[in-house]
Amino acid sequence: MLEFWDMSSSTLETFPNPRGERDYEIHIQCPEFTSVCPMTGLPDFGEIRITYVPDTRCVELKSLKYYLVEFRNKGIFYEQVTNQILDDLVELLQPRRMTVVGDFSVRGGIKTTVKAEYTGRGQRVEGPGLRA
């Protein structure tokens, strides 16, 4: 049976930012992201792109990989999964800025891309489907 929107960020780990005095951008791509449609139970495929400017901590990539793999058996909509990843990473890292893009494969003749942004401490960009 599929779990619905119940994610844990317990697998995520960090390490100290080696150049905390400088703004620099980290870009991470997960081109083989999978989750499950909560309506049909069918797999969803796509790419997750994470871009952030770290403050004091950076995400450790192996732990991020395992965290993203946890979504393979989760019934979750595109919009929710993109925002969940952003929320979990912002809570963990407290970055200066972060953007998460879920670029999902065509299904039923429709291609969907979801972009969620964090623009600073306690700030989120509002847009369709996003609430501050």
PyMOL commands that place a pseudoatom at each C-alpha (Angstrom):
pseudoatom trace, name=CA, resn=MET, resi=1, chain=A, elem=C, hetatm=0, pos=[0.000, 0.000, 0.000]
pseudoatom trace, name=CA, resn=LEU, resi=2, chain=A, elem=C, hetatm=0, pos=[1.253, 3.485, -0.857]
pseudoatom trace, name=CA, resn=GLU, resi=3, chain=A, elem=C, hetatm=0, pos=[1.990, 6.069, 1.807]
pseudoatom trace, name=CA, resn=PHE, resi=4, chain=A, elem=C, hetatm=0, pos=[0.536, 9.494, 1.077]
pseudoatom trace, name=CA, resn=TRP, resi=5, chain=A, elem=C, hetatm=0, pos=[2.618, 12.670, 1.698]
pseudoatom trace, name=CA, resn=ASP, resi=6, chain=A, elem=C, hetatm=0, pos=[4.448, 11.224, 4.670]
pseudoatom trace, name=CA, resn=MET, resi=7, chain=A, elem=C, hetatm=0, pos=[8.102, 12.107, 4.186]
pseudoatom trace, name=CA, resn=SER, resi=8, chain=A, elem=C, hetatm=0, pos=[10.928, 12.149, 6.676]
pseudoatom trace, name=CA, resn=SER, resi=9, chain=A, elem=C, hetatm=0, pos=[14.081, 14.181, 6.203]
pseudoatom trace, name=CA, resn=SER, resi=10, chain=A, elem=C, hetatm=0, pos=[15.890, 12.029, 8.784]
pseudoatom trace, name=CA, resn=THR, resi=11, chain=A, elem=C, hetatm=0, pos=[18.291, 10.653, 6.168]
pseudoatom trace, name=CA, resn=LEU, resi=12, chain=A, elem=C, hetatm=0, pos=[19.614, 14.110, 5.215]
pseudoatom trace, name=CA, resn=GLU, resi=13, chain=A, elem=C, hetatm=0, pos=[23.056, 15.077, 6.483]
pseudoatom trace, name=CA, resn=THR, resi=14, chain=A, elem=C, hetatm=0, pos=[25.121, 18.265, 6.230]
pseudoatom trace, name=CA, resn=PHE, resi=15, chain=A, elem=C, hetatm=0, pos=[28.700, 19.455, 6.455]
pseudoatom trace, name=CA, resn=PRO, resi=16, chain=A, elem=C, hetatm=0, pos=[30.143, 22.903, 7.240]
pseudoatom trace, name=CA, resn=ASN, resi=17, chain=A, elem=C, hetatm=0, pos=[30.271, 25.353, 4.342]
pseudoatom trace, name=CA, resn=PRO, resi=18, chain=A, elem=C, hetatm=0, pos=[33.994, 25.597, 3.528]
pseudoatom trace, name=CA, resn=ARG, resi=19, chain=A, elem=C, hetatm=0, pos=[33.627, 29.173, 2.182]
pseudoatom trace, name=CA, resn=GLY, resi=20, chain=A, elem=C, hetatm=0, pos=[30.866, 30.675, 4.317]
pseudoatom trace, name=CA, resn=GLU, resi=21, chain=A, elem=C, hetatm=0, pos=[32.153, 34.214, 3.801]
pseudoatom trace, name=CA, resn=ARG, resi=22, chain=A, elem=C, hetatm=0, pos=[31.340, 34.043, 0.080]
pseudoatom trace, name=CA, resn=ASP, resi=23, chain=A, elem=C, hetatm=0, pos=[28.080, 33.746, -1.866]
pseudoatom trace, name=CA, resn=TYR, resi=24, chain=A, elem=C, hetatm=0, pos=[28.393, 30.902, -4.345]
pseudoatom trace, name=CA, resn=GLU, resi=25, chain=A, elem=C, hetatm=0, pos=[25.801, 28.716, -5.991]
pseudoatom trace, name=CA, resn=ILE, resi=26, chain=A, elem=C, hetatm=0, pos=[25.507, 24.945, -5.755]
pseudoatom trace, name=CA, resn=HIS, resi=27, chain=A, elem=C, hetatm=0, pos=[23.512, 23.237, -8.511]
pseudoatom trace, name=CA, resn=ILE, resi=28, chain=A, elem=C, hetatm=0, pos=[22.394, 19.615, -8.036]
pseudoatom trace, name=CA, resn=GLN, resi=29, chain=A, elem=C, hetatm=0, pos=[20.535, 17.499, -10.606]
pseudoatom trace, name=CA, resn=CYS, resi=30, chain=A, elem=C, hetatm=0, pos=[18.705, 14.236, -10.015]
pseudoatom trace, name=CA, resn=PRO, resi=31, chain=A, elem=C, hetatm=0, pos=[17.756, 13.151, -13.571]
pseudoatom trace, name=CA, resn=GLU, resi=32, chain=A, elem=C, hetatm=0, pos=[16.233, 9.812, -12.505]
pseudoatom trace, name=CA, resn=PHE, resi=33, chain=A, elem=C, hetatm=0, pos=[13.710, 10.967, -9.901]
pseudoatom trace, name=CA, resn=THR, resi=34, chain=A, elem=C, hetatm=0, pos=[10.664, 8.766, -9.358]
pseudoatom trace, name=CA, resn=SER, resi=35, chain=A, elem=C, hetatm=0, pos=[7.552, 8.976, -7.228]
pseudoatom trace, name=CA, resn=VAL, resi=36, chain=A, elem=C, hetatm=0, pos=[4.035, 7.556, -7.469]
pseudoatom trace, name=CA, resn=CYS, resi=37, chain=A, elem=C, hetatm=0, pos=[0.824, 9.233, -8.611]
pseudoatom trace, name=CA, resn=PRO, resi=38, chain=A, elem=C, hetatm=0, pos=[-1.541, 9.140, -5.610]
pseudoatom trace, name=CA, resn=MET, resi=39, chain=A, elem=C, hetatm=0, pos=[-4.564, 8.960, -7.908]
pseudoatom trace, name=CA, resn=THR, resi=40, chain=A, elem=C, hetatm=0, pos=[-3.547, 6.076, -10.176]
pseudoatom trace, name=CA, resn=GLY, resi=41, chain=A, elem=C, hetatm=0, pos=[-0.717, 4.364, -8.314]
pseudoatom trace, name=CA, resn=LEU, resi=42, chain=A, elem=C, hetatm=0, pos=[1.388, 4.587, -11.496]
pseudoatom trace, name=CA, resn=PRO, resi=43, chain=A, elem=C, hetatm=0, pos=[5.021, 5.719, -11.377]
pseudoatom trace, name=CA, resn=ASP, resi=44, chain=A, elem=C, hetatm=0, pos=[5.939, 9.321, -12.145]
pseudoatom trace, name=CA, resn=PHE, resi=45, chain=A, elem=C, hetatm=0, pos=[9.342, 10.083, -13.644]
pseudoatom trace, name=CA, resn=GLY, resi=46, chain=A, elem=C, hetatm=0, pos=[11.205, 13.346, -13.828]
pseudoatom trace, name=CA, resn=GLU, resi=47, chain=A, elem=C, hetatm=0, pos=[14.214, 15.406, -12.925]
pseudoatom trace, name=CA, resn=ILE, resi=48, chain=A, elem=C, hetatm=0, pos=[14.692, 17.321, -9.686]
pseudoatom trace, name=CA, resn=ARG, resi=49, chain=A, elem=C, hetatm=0, pos=[17.018, 20.335, -9.896]
pseudoatom trace, name=CA, resn=ILE, resi=50, chain=A, elem=C, hetatm=0, pos=[18.188, 22.030, -6.702]
pseudoatom trace, name=CA, resn=THR, resi=51, chain=A, elem=C, hetatm=0, pos=[20.076, 25.318, -6.766]
pseudoatom trace, name=CA, resn=TYR, resi=52, chain=A, elem=C, hetatm=0, pos=[21.112, 27.075, -3.575]
pseudoatom trace, name=CA, resn=VAL, resi=53, chain=A, elem=C, hetatm=0, pos=[23.487, 29.556, -1.995]
pseudoatom trace, name=CA, resn=PRO, resi=54, chain=A, elem=C, hetatm=0, pos=[24.623, 27.969, 1.283]
pseudoatom trace, name=CA, resn=ASP, resi=55, chain=A, elem=C, hetatm=0, pos=[24.972, 29.834, 4.539]
pseudoatom trace, name=CA, resn=THR, resi=56, chain=A, elem=C, hetatm=0, pos=[26.768, 27.807, 7.220]
pseudoatom trace, name=CA, resn=ARG, resi=57, chain=A, elem=C, hetatm=0, pos=[25.881, 24.261, 6.013]
pseudoatom trace, name=CA, resn=CYS, resi=58, chain=A, elem=C, hetatm=0, pos=[25.892, 22.278, 2.744]
pseudoatom trace, name=CA, resn=VAL, resi=59, chain=A, elem=C, hetatm=0, pos=[23.901, 19.133, 2.020]
pseudoatom trace, name=CA, resn=GLU, resi=60, chain=A, elem=C, hetatm=0, pos=[25.891, 15.912, 1.836]
pseudoatom trace, name=CA, resn=LEU, resi=61, chain=A, elem=C, hetatm=0, pos=[25.156, 14.357, -1.571]
pseudoatom trace, name=CA, resn=LYS, resi=62, chain=A, elem=C, hetatm=0, pos=[24.953, 10.672, -0.630]
pseudoatom trace, name=CA, resn=SER, resi=63, chain=A, elem=C, hetatm=0, pos=[22.358, 11.460, 2.035]
pseudoatom trace, name=CA, resn=LEU, resi=64, chain=A, elem=C, hetatm=0, pos=[20.451, 13.611, -0.475]
pseudoatom trace, name=CA, resn=LYS, resi=65, chain=A, elem=C, hetatm=0, pos=[20.412, 10.702, -2.914]
pseudoatom trace, name=CA, resn=TYR, resi=66, chain=A, elem=C, hetatm=0, pos=[18.943, 8.376, -0.276]
pseudoatom trace, name=CA, resn=TYR, resi=67, chain=A, elem=C, hetatm=0, pos=[16.400, 11.021, 0.743]
pseudoatom trace, name=CA, resn=LEU, resi=68, chain=A, elem=C, hetatm=0, pos=[15.238, 11.427, -2.872]
pseudoatom trace, name=CA, resn=VAL, resi=69, chain=A, elem=C, hetatm=0, pos=[15.024, 7.646, -3.334]
pseudoatom trace, name=CA, resn=GLU, resi=70, chain=A, elem=C, hetatm=0, pos=[12.513, 7.560, -0.438]
pseudoatom trace, name=CA, resn=PHE, resi=71, chain=A, elem=C, hetatm=0, pos=[9.958, 9.159, -2.786]
pseudoatom trace, name=CA, resn=ARG, resi=72, chain=A, elem=C, hetatm=0, pos=[9.905, 6.068, -5.066]
pseudoatom trace, name=CA, resn=ASN, resi=73, chain=A, elem=C, hetatm=0, pos=[7.105, 4.464, -3.084]
pseudoatom trace, name=CA, resn=LYS, resi=74, chain=A, elem=C, hetatm=0, pos=[5.300, 7.606, -1.966]
pseudoatom trace, name=CA, resn=GLY, resi=75, chain=A, elem=C, hetatm=0, pos=[1.935, 8.631, -3.360]
pseudoatom trace, name=CA, resn=ILE, resi=76, chain=A, elem=C, hetatm=0, pos=[2.489, 12.350, -3.879]
pseudoatom trace, name=CA, resn=PHE, resi=77, chain=A, elem=C, hetatm=0, pos=[1.525, 14.999, -6.433]
pseudoatom trace, name=CA, resn=TYR, resi=78, chain=A, elem=C, hetatm=0, pos=[4.188, 16.896, -8.441]
pseudoatom trace, name=CA, resn=GLU, resi=79, chain=A, elem=C, hetatm=0, pos=[3.372, 20.147, -6.661]
pseudoatom trace, name=CA, resn=GLN, resi=80, chain=A, elem=C, hetatm=0, pos=[3.654, 18.595, -3.214]
pseudoatom trace, name=CA, resn=VAL, resi=81, chain=A, elem=C, hetatm=0, pos=[6.885, 16.720, -3.856]
pseudoatom trace, name=CA, resn=THR, resi=82, chain=A, elem=C, hetatm=0, pos=[8.654, 19.823, -5.208]
pseudoatom trace, name=CA, resn=ASN, resi=83, chain=A, elem=C, hetatm=0, pos=[7.545, 21.943, -2.251]
pseudoatom trace, name=CA, resn=GLN, resi=84, chain=A, elem=C, hetatm=0, pos=[8.326, 19.139, 0.244]
pseudoatom trace, name=CA, resn=ILE, resi=85, chain=A, elem=C, hetatm=0, pos=[11.904, 18.896, -0.993]
pseudoatom trace, name=CA, resn=LEU, resi=86, chain=A, elem=C, hetatm=0, pos=[12.281, 22.673, -0.723]
pseudoatom trace, name=CA, resn=ASP, resi=87, chain=A, elem=C, hetatm=0, pos=[10.763, 22.769, 2.780]
pseudoatom trace, name=CA, resn=ASP, resi=88, chain=A, elem=C, hetatm=0, pos=[12.948, 19.917, 4.066]
pseudoatom trace, name=CA, resn=LEU, resi=89, chain=A, elem=C, hetatm=0, pos=[16.162, 21.355, 2.630]
pseudoatom trace, name=CA, resn=VAL, resi=90, chain=A, elem=C, hetatm=0, pos=[15.438, 24.905, 3.833]
pseudoatom trace, name=CA, resn=GLU, resi=91, chain=A, elem=C, hetatm=0, pos=[14.697, 23.607, 7.328]
pseudoatom trace, name=CA, resn=LEU, resi=92, chain=A, elem=C, hetatm=0, pos=[17.916, 21.572, 7.328]
pseudoatom trace, name=CA, resn=LEU, resi=93, chain=A, elem=C, hetatm=0, pos=[20.310, 24.036, 5.700]
pseudoatom trace, name=CA, resn=GLN, resi=94, chain=A, elem=C, hetatm=0, pos=[18.918, 27.522, 6.370]
pseudoatom trace, name=CA, resn=PRO, resi=95, chain=A, elem=C, hetatm=0, pos=[20.385, 28.620, 2.999]
pseudoatom trace, name=CA, resn=ARG, resi=96, chain=A, elem=C, hetatm=0, pos=[20.675, 32.194, 1.796]
pseudoatom trace, name=CA, resn=ARG, resi=97, chain=A, elem=C, hetatm=0, pos=[18.571, 31.263, -1.264]
pseudoatom trace, name=CA, resn=MET, resi=98, chain=A, elem=C, hetatm=0, pos=[17.204, 28.055, -2.759]
pseudoatom trace, name=CA, resn=THR, resi=99, chain=A, elem=C, hetatm=0, pos=[15.186, 26.949, -5.781]
pseudoatom trace, name=CA, resn=VAL, resi=100, chain=A, elem=C, hetatm=0, pos=[13.824, 23.449, -6.407]
pseudoatom trace, name=CA, resn=VAL, resi=101, chain=A, elem=C, hetatm=0, pos=[12.475, 22.563, -9.852]
pseudoatom trace, name=CA, resn=GLY, resi=102, chain=A, elem=C, hetatm=0, pos=[10.529, 19.383, -10.517]
pseudoatom trace, name=CA, resn=ASP, resi=103, chain=A, elem=C, hetatm=0, pos=[10.649, 18.789, -14.284]
pseudoatom trace, name=CA, resn=PHE, resi=104, chain=A, elem=C, hetatm=0, pos=[8.373, 15.815, -14.838]
pseudoatom trace, name=CA, resn=SER, resi=105, chain=A, elem=C, hetatm=0, pos=[8.108, 13.572, -17.898]
pseudoatom trace, name=CA, resn=VAL, resi=106, chain=A, elem=C, hetatm=0, pos=[5.192, 13.705, -20.293]
pseudoatom trace, name=CA, resn=ARG, resi=107, chain=A, elem=C, hetatm=0, pos=[2.201, 11.697, -19.095]
pseudoatom trace, name=CA, resn=GLY, resi=108, chain=A, elem=C, hetatm=0, pos=[-1.120, 11.627, -20.906]
pseudoatom trace, name=CA, resn=GLY, resi=109, chain=A, elem=C, hetatm=0, pos=[0.208, 14.176, -23.386]
pseudoatom trace, name=CA, resn=ILE, resi=110, chain=A, elem=C, hetatm=0, pos=[0.924, 16.762, -20.671]
pseudoatom trace, name=CA, resn=LYS, resi=111, chain=A, elem=C, hetatm=0, pos=[4.345, 17.930, -19.442]
pseudoatom trace, name=CA, resn=THR, resi=112, chain=A, elem=C, hetatm=0, pos=[4.544, 19.560, -16.014]
pseudoatom trace, name=CA, resn=THR, resi=113, chain=A, elem=C, hetatm=0, pos=[7.293, 21.653, -14.422]
pseudoatom trace, name=CA, resn=VAL, resi=114, chain=A, elem=C, hetatm=0, pos=[6.961, 22.921, -10.845]
pseudoatom trace, name=CA, resn=LYS, resi=115, chain=A, elem=C, hetatm=0, pos=[9.305, 25.575, -9.416]
pseudoatom trace, name=CA, resn=ALA, resi=116, chain=A, elem=C, hetatm=0, pos=[9.406, 26.455, -5.704]
pseudoatom trace, name=CA, resn=GLU, resi=117, chain=A, elem=C, hetatm=0, pos=[11.690, 29.156, -4.290]
pseudoatom trace, name=CA, resn=TYR, resi=118, chain=A, elem=C, hetatm=0, pos=[13.029, 30.298, -0.954]
pseudoatom trace, name=CA, resn=THR, resi=119, chain=A, elem=C, hetatm=0, pos=[14.499, 33.791, -1.133]
pseudoatom trace, name=CA, resn=GLY, resi=120, chain=A, elem=C, hetatm=0, pos=[15.821, 34.372, 2.363]
pseudoatom trace, name=CA, resn=ARG, resi=121, chain=A, elem=C, hetatm=0, pos=[15.201, 33.648, 5.988]
pseudoatom trace, name=CA, resn=GLY, resi=122, chain=A, elem=C, hetatm=0, pos=[11.454, 33.173, 6.397]
pseudoatom trace, name=CA, resn=GLN, resi=123, chain=A, elem=C, hetatm=0, pos=[10.675, 34.398, 2.869]
pseudoatom trace, name=CA, resn=ARG, resi=124, chain=A, elem=C, hetatm=0, pos=[9.087, 32.379, 0.076]
pseudoatom trace, name=CA, resn=VAL, resi=125, chain=A, elem=C, hetatm=0, pos=[8.104, 33.560, -3.356]
pseudoatom trace, name=CA, resn=GLU, resi=126, chain=A, elem=C, hetatm=0, pos=[4.354, 33.450, -3.923]
pseudoatom trace, name=CA, resn=GLY, resi=127, chain=A, elem=C, hetatm=0, pos=[2.948, 32.177, -7.179]
pseudoatom trace, name=CA, resn=PRO, resi=128, chain=A, elem=C, hetatm=0, pos=[0.403, 29.683, -8.467]
pseudoatom trace, name=CA, resn=GLY, resi=129, chain=A, elem=C, hetatm=0, pos=[0.244, 26.916, -5.909]
pseudoatom trace, name=CA, resn=LEU, resi=130, chain=A, elem=C, hetatm=0, pos=[2.718, 28.602, -3.544]
pseudoatom trace, name=CA, resn=ARG, resi=131, chain=A, elem=C, hetatm=0, pos=[1.826, 30.315, -0.289]
pseudoatom trace, name=CA, resn=ALA, resi=132, chain=A, elem=C, hetatm=0, pos=[4.145, 32.364, 1.866]
for i in range(1, 132): cmd.bond("trace and resi %d" % i, "trace and resi %d" % (i + 1))
show_as sticks, trace
zoom trace
